[in-house]
Amino acid sequence: MATVSGLFDDYHDASQAVRELHAAGIANADISLVTADLGAAEAPKPSHTAADVAGGVEAGAGAGVVLGGAGGLLAGVGLLTIPGIGPAIAGGWLLATAVGAAAGAVLGGAGGGIIGALIAGGVPENHAHVYSEGLRRGGTLVTVKTEDAKVDQARAILDDNDAIDVSERKAAYEGEGWRGFDETAAPLTTTKQASRDGAVRPSM
């Protein structure tokens, strides 16, 4: 199995990509979506913190979360608080990994949090930092596990729906002094802080 990911500035583009991935025959259980765009869902106010997880909150908790567009195509949807990002909505296989990492697990040779969760899911570390910063700024990440024969198709679906170019976005972030995702940084407070066309906000 291979892991293919795409970061989107617009949640609607990400949800369309999820629908097309599903139509291409990729199983619900192999598609994951994480978004810091809380406007994408009608959800209860509380979110799960690391303390909640340590107390036994299970992946998929937060019943009643309705994720627009792609919700029915994901294996469970829940709310959680990700260090350095803040409240986020997640669905699919990455939710369980992210919840576990939020409790401080050491995954894939990296520290816990979203970086560790992504690396454990097969995302290269340098990409994981860009994806995490993108999430911090209000973006949406779609991550797919698929057999090698469908890797090119999955990547094309993500690209065709306006997934960002990771190298270009990394260069744009670094042009503002960014040196990597910092999970100890204060989360951005607005609902949507997506960065578009290189107009990015520096890491706080």
Secondary structure, DSSP 8 states (H G I E B T S, - for coil): -EEEEEEESSHHHHHHHHHHHHHTT--GGGEEEEES-GGGEE--S----HHHHHTT--TT--TT-EETTTGGGSS-EEEEEETTTEEEEEESHHHHHHHHHHTT--BTTB-SHHHHHHHHTT--HHHHHHHHHHHHTT-EEEEEEE-GGGHHHHHHHHHHTT---HHHHHHHHHHTT--S--TTS----SS----BTTB-----
